[in-house]
Amino acid sequence: MLSRRAKYRAYSSHYQRLNTYPDWEAAETDPARHACTKPWLPDRRDARILDFGCGWGHQLLSLWSARYENIEGVELTPEQAAIANECAQGRVPIACQDGCEYLAGKNGVYDLIILNDVLEHIPAPEVTGLLLQIKAAVVPSGRVAIRVPNMSCLIAAFSFFADCTHVGGYTEFSLAQVLDRAGFENHCFITDAPLARWKQWRPWAPWRHLGLRCRLNRRLHAFVYWASGKPTKPSIFSHNIEVYSHKPSEKEN
């Protein structure tokens, strides 16, 4: 059986087919344009945040642009970590290590741990153990933020099979299930609501920033699920699911 690192040999070649390099210089020039605005962000700019499986550091760039002061990344594969460090140029610390080994002994350290596009690479029997370790590493009432491909989406097969290292898929229901198993609570799913961005609207391109693509996607999925006759239907139809959840407070523990 391949070791975890051997499984991702030459992964950057594949990753480059789907991604562009993070542009830290552009973020430095115009940080507001690149700043993360997710609802799971801590209120305090000195909150300690870990990007678990940070890849080339795109999420780290957006956190740095949002002026978070204590951010760090950990990446399993040397090739990916080397590119992340080369792009970041020392702006944030990025370790090349197995994420579980990196968290060993770190209990109640982080305010937030982010797992973007990580869980789908982890075999199902290992996911609960990983989330338990994540929960131990965050402070009471701390958060985990997760993004995975959405198996409820009509293009789920493309999202899943675009990467041969994917071994697990999730819907909003199964994702809540594994978070429940690990003892997280108050799961908050980020819905793909078709909000109009009026500040970005321009009369020479009136179709942009009105949420039209999202509205059409929701209507199409709603019809398909209605036609299927399934009594339980998903509420998120974007190609990814995003959720953040909370570790119970000390009193609840």
Sequence and secondary structure as in RCSB ss.txt:
>XXXX:A:sequence
MLSRRAKYRAYSSHYQRLNTYPDWEAAETDPARHACTKPWLPDRRDARILDFGCGWGHQLLSLWSARYENIEGVE
LTPEQAAIANECAQGRVPIACQDGCEYLAGKNGVYDLIILNDVLEHIPAPEVTGLLLQIKAAVVPSGRVAIRVPN
MSCLIAAFSFFADCTHVGGYTEFSLAQVLDRAGFENHCFITDAPLARWKQWRPWAPWRHLGLRCRLNRRLHAFVY
WASGKPTKPSIFSHNIEVYSHKPSEKEN
>XXXX:A:secstr
   HHHHTTTHHHHHHHH     HHHHHH HHHH    TT  S TT EEEEET TTSHHHHHHHHTT SEEEEEE
SSHHHHHHHHHHHTTSS EEES HHHHHTT  S EEEEEEES GGGS HHHHHHHHHHHHHHEEEEEEEEEEEEB
TTSTTHHHHHHTSTT    B HHHHHHHHHHTT EEEEE        GGG BTTBTTTTS HHHHHHHHHHHHHH
HHHT SS  S  SSEEEEEEE   TTT 
